[in-house]
Amino acid sequence: VQLVESGGGLVQPGGALRLSCAASGFTFSRYTMSWHRQAPGKERELVTTITSAGGITNYIDSVKGRFTISRDNAKNTVYLQMNSLKPEDTAKYYCNARSFTDSYWGQGTQVTVSS
């Protein structure tokens, strides 16, 4: 099982990034996918989720209207489009795959929002 995040980097406030998480080794289309983040000195927090078929998404209040989660089950990939980035979005971002019995994590990708 592998989840490989990519797309992180350094961006100025107000900028945008698109994160990707490529999955392999399990039946991607059967899993709820989510993005989490962890800032230095803080606990990891759930940012957004998307159901297996992509029909339902949820976001924490602080990213609503700025972040969009999506998935392509044909490509076994989940995305996080992040717009209007703020310094407080700085964190390491992780994707997670979850079913009733399993939970898998990627290694994370760093997002730094700074001028």
Summary of the structure (lengths in Angstrom):
residues: 115
radius of gyration: 13.3
end to end distance: 37.0
largest distance: 42.6
contacts: 336
relative contact order: 0.33
helix: 8%
strand: 52%
